[in-house]
């Protein structure tokens, strides 16, 4: 199996070179440009030949520029116990990150829509974990409510995919889009709590007797 170029010899120097190319790519994306390897090389002051050793094609370069974070929670220290308040805090942080990373996330979204691209391009699942963390008290207060399923539902109405549709298709401003996504998240939580309080739906069609 081939070993990536940056993992062979002079690791620290190569890591710096790779980081410079990725940083240049993100800088260009922030300007509304979807850069080629040559453009990233020019901005970072690295030769095209060297740049292609790290990123043989544009797709690999753009995938590497996808934002990364080690955060396992978007909640502040000593968060409240109320799930609604916790969700509001997480949505505030999540939408802020989505706007900050919008150029890179849009590029990753485009790549993920290519035939055979698969999940790794968008690093799927991280936001679901953040939302689950916000909803964690429900596991204690509302046993039987599927917190994971609710987190997935909320994620489906938020994030870069929703932002793109709300801004590009619906014509909302980014501020309006953020408010819409936040309201959608709260509405899904409220609906889940109401359904849980109502109890399971009755089985059958409600008629007496049979045929």
KOLDRENLO-448927 format. One line per field, with one value per residue (C-alpha): residue number from 1; residue in three letters; x, y negated, z. Coordinates in steps of 0.5 Angstrom, whole numbers, plus 500, padded with zeros to 3 digits. Example, Ala and Ser with C-alpha at 12.3 -4.5 7.8 and 13.67 -1.06 7.14 Angstrom:
2
resi	1 / 2
resn	ALA / SER
xx	525 / 527
yy	509 / 502
zz	516 / 514
# end
This chain:
211
resi	1 / 2 / 3 / 4 / 5 / 6 / 7 / 8 / 9 / 10 / 11 / 12 / 13 / 14 / 15 / 16 / 17 / 18 / 19 / 20 / 21 / 22 / 23 / 24 / 25 / 26 / 27 / 28 / 29 / 30 / 31 / 32 / 33 / 34 / 35 / 36 / 37 / 38 / 39 / 40 / 41 / 42 / 43 / 44 / 45 / 46 / 47 / 48 / 49 / 50 / 51 / 52 / 53 / 54 / 55 / 56 / 57 / 58 / 59 / 60 / 61 / 62 / 63 / 64 / 65 / 66 / 67 / 68 / 69 / 70 / 71 / 72 / 73 / 74 / 75 / 76 / 77 / 78 / 79 / 80 / 81 / 82 / 83 / 84 / 85 / 86 / 87 / 88 / 89 / 90 / 91 / 92 / 93 / 94 / 95 / 96 / 97 / 98 / 99 / 100 / 101 / 102 / 103 / 104 / 105 / 106 / 107 / 108 / 109 / 110 / 111 / 112 / 113 / 114 / 115 / 116 / 117 / 118 / 119 / 120 / 121 / 122 / 123 / 124 / 125 / 126 / 127 / 128 / 129 / 130 / 131 / 132 / 133 / 134 / 135 / 136 / 137 / 138 / 139 / 140 / 141 / 142 / 143 / 144 / 145 / 146 / 147 / 148 / 149 / 150 / 151 / 152 / 153 / 154 / 155 / 156 / 157 / 158 / 159 / 160 / 161 / 162 / 163 / 164 / 165 / 166 / 167 / 168 / 169 / 170 / 171 / 172 / 173 / 174 / 175 / 176 / 177 / 178 / 179 / 180 / 181 / 182 / 183 / 184 / 185 / 186 / 187 / 188 / 189 / 190 / 191 / 192 / 193 / 194 / 195 / 196 / 197 / 198 / 199 / 200 / 201 / 202 / 203 / 204 / 205 / 206 / 207 / 208 / 209 / 210 / 211
resn	UNK / UNK / UNK / UNK / UNK / UNK / UNK / UNK / UNK / UNK / UNK / UNK / UNK / UNK / UNK / UNK / UNK / UNK / UNK / UNK / UNK / UNK / UNK / UNK / UNK / UNK / UNK / UNK / UNK / UNK / UNK / UNK / UNK / UNK / UNK / UNK / UNK / UNK / UNK / UNK / UNK / UNK / UNK / UNK / UNK / UNK / UNK / UNK / UNK / UNK / UNK / UNK / UNK / UNK / UNK / UNK / UNK / UNK / UNK / UNK / UNK / UNK / UNK / UNK / UNK / UNK / UNK / UNK / UNK / UNK / UNK / UNK / UNK / UNK / UNK / UNK / UNK / UNK / UNK / UNK / UNK / UNK / UNK / UNK / UNK / UNK / UNK / UNK / UNK / UNK / UNK / UNK / UNK / UNK / UNK / UNK / UNK / UNK / UNK / UNK / UNK / UNK / UNK / UNK / UNK / UNK / UNK / UNK / UNK / UNK / UNK / UNK / UNK / UNK / UNK / UNK / UNK / UNK / UNK / UNK / UNK / UNK / UNK / UNK / UNK / UNK / UNK / UNK / UNK / UNK / UNK / UNK / UNK / UNK / UNK / UNK / UNK / UNK / UNK / UNK / UNK / UNK / UNK / UNK / UNK / UNK / UNK / UNK / UNK / UNK / UNK / UNK / UNK / UNK / UNK / UNK / UNK / UNK / UNK / UNK / UNK / UNK / UNK / UNK / UNK / UNK / UNK / UNK / UNK / UNK / UNK / UNK / UNK / UNK / UNK / UNK / UNK / UNK / UNK / UNK / UNK / UNK / UNK / UNK / UNK / UNK / UNK / UNK / UNK / UNK / UNK / UNK / UNK / UNK / UNK / UNK / UNK / UNK / UNK / UNK / UNK / UNK / UNK / UNK / UNK / UNK / UNK / UNK / UNK / UNK / UNK
xx	500 / 503 / 505 / 503 / 508 / 508 / 509 / 516 / 522 / 522 / 515 / 515 / 517 / 512 / 507 / 508 / 508 / 502 / 499 / 501 / 497 / 491 / 491 / 492 / 486 / 481 / 483 / 481 / 475 / 473 / 474 / 469 / 474 / 474 / 482 / 486 / 492 / 496 / 492 / 493 / 501 / 501 / 498 / 502 / 509 / 510 / 512 / 507 / 511 / 511 / 504 / 502 / 506 / 502 / 495 / 495 / 488 / 484 / 479 / 484 / 486 / 479 / 477 / 483 / 481 / 474 / 474 / 476 / 475 / 476 / 470 / 466 / 461 / 458 / 455 / 459 / 462 / 456 / 450 / 443 / 439 / 433 / 434 / 430 / 436 / 441 / 439 / 438 / 446 / 448 / 444 / 447 / 454 / 453 / 450 / 456 / 460 / 456 / 457 / 464 / 466 / 461 / 466 / 469 / 463 / 460 / 466 / 465 / 458 / 459 / 464 / 459 / 454 / 459 / 458 / 461 / 463 / 460 / 460 / 467 / 467 / 463 / 465 / 458 / 456 / 459 / 454 / 449 / 453 / 453 / 445 / 445 / 449 / 444 / 439 / 442 / 438 / 432 / 435 / 433 / 427 / 423 / 425 / 423 / 424 / 429 / 434 / 438 / 433 / 431 / 438 / 438 / 431 / 434 / 440 / 436 / 433 / 440 / 447 / 450 / 445 / 439 / 443 / 444 / 437 / 434 / 439 / 440 / 433 / 429 / 432 / 433 / 439 / 444 / 441 / 434 / 436 / 440 / 433 / 429 / 434 / 434 / 426 / 426 / 430 / 426 / 420 / 422 / 424 / 417 / 414 / 417 / 416 / 409 / 408 / 412 / 407 / 401 / 403 / 403 / 398 / 392 / 393 / 388 / 383 / 378 / 372 / 369 / 367 / 370 / 368
yy	500 / 493 / 489 / 481 / 477 / 472 / 479 / 480 / 477 / 470 / 470 / 464 / 460 / 463 / 462 / 455 / 455 / 459 / 454 / 448 / 451 / 452 / 446 / 442 / 446 / 444 / 437 / 437 / 441 / 435 / 431 / 435 / 438 / 446 / 447 / 451 / 454 / 449 / 443 / 446 / 447 / 440 / 437 / 441 / 439 / 447 / 450 / 453 / 459 / 460 / 458 / 464 / 469 / 467 / 466 / 470 / 467 / 461 / 466 / 469 / 461 / 459 / 465 / 463 / 456 / 459 / 456 / 460 / 459 / 463 / 461 / 466 / 461 / 454 / 453 / 448 / 450 / 451 / 452 / 451 / 458 / 455 / 459 / 453 / 448 / 453 / 454 / 446 / 446 / 451 / 449 / 442 / 445 / 449 / 444 / 440 / 445 / 446 / 439 / 439 / 445 / 444 / 444 / 450 / 453 / 451 / 454 / 461 / 461 / 461 / 466 / 471 / 470 / 473 / 480 / 485 / 479 / 483 / 480 / 478 / 472 / 468 / 472 / 474 / 475 / 470 / 465 / 470 / 472 / 464 / 464 / 471 / 468 / 462 / 467 / 471 / 470 / 473 / 480 / 479 / 475 / 478 / 485 / 488 / 482 / 484 / 478 / 481 / 481 / 474 / 471 / 474 / 470 / 464 / 464 / 466 / 459 / 455 / 455 / 453 / 457 / 453 / 446 / 447 / 448 / 443 / 438 / 440 / 442 / 439 / 432 / 431 / 427 / 431 / 428 / 430 / 437 / 438 / 436 / 441 / 447 / 445 / 445 / 451 / 455 / 452 / 454 / 461 / 462 / 459 / 464 / 470 / 468 / 467 / 474 / 477 / 474 / 476 / 483 / 489 / 488 / 493 / 500 / 502 / 497 / 496 / 500 / 505 / 512 / 515 / 518
zz	500 / 498 / 504 / 503 / 501 / 508 / 512 / 509 / 512 / 515 / 518 / 521 / 515 / 511 / 516 / 516 / 508 / 508 / 513 / 509 / 503 / 507 / 510 / 503 / 501 / 506 / 505 / 498 / 500 / 504 / 498 / 494 / 490 / 489 / 489 / 484 / 487 / 483 / 486 / 493 / 491 / 489 / 495 / 500 / 496 / 495 / 488 / 484 / 483 / 491 / 492 / 487 / 492 / 497 / 494 / 487 / 485 / 487 / 490 / 495 / 497 / 498 / 502 / 507 / 507 / 511 / 518 / 523 / 531 / 537 / 541 / 543 / 546 / 544 / 551 / 556 / 563 / 568 / 562 / 565 / 566 / 561 / 555 / 551 / 554 / 552 / 545 / 544 / 546 / 542 / 536 / 537 / 537 / 531 / 527 / 528 / 526 / 520 / 518 / 520 / 516 / 510 / 504 / 506 / 508 / 501 / 498 / 502 / 500 / 493 / 493 / 497 / 492 / 486 / 484 / 489 / 494 / 500 / 507 / 509 / 505 / 510 / 516 / 518 / 525 / 529 / 529 / 531 / 537 / 539 / 539 / 543 / 548 / 549 / 549 / 554 / 560 / 557 / 557 / 565 / 565 / 559 / 559 / 552 / 548 / 543 / 544 / 538 / 533 / 535 / 535 / 527 / 526 / 529 / 525 / 518 / 519 / 521 / 518 / 512 / 507 / 510 / 510 / 503 / 501 / 506 / 503 / 495 / 494 / 499 / 499 / 506 / 509 / 513 / 519 / 517 / 516 / 522 / 526 / 522 / 523 / 531 / 531 / 527 / 532 / 538 / 534 / 533 / 541 / 543 / 538 / 541 / 548 / 546 / 543 / 549 / 554 / 550 / 550 / 545 / 540 / 540 / 536 / 531 / 528 / 534 / 532 / 536 / 534 / 528 / 521
# end
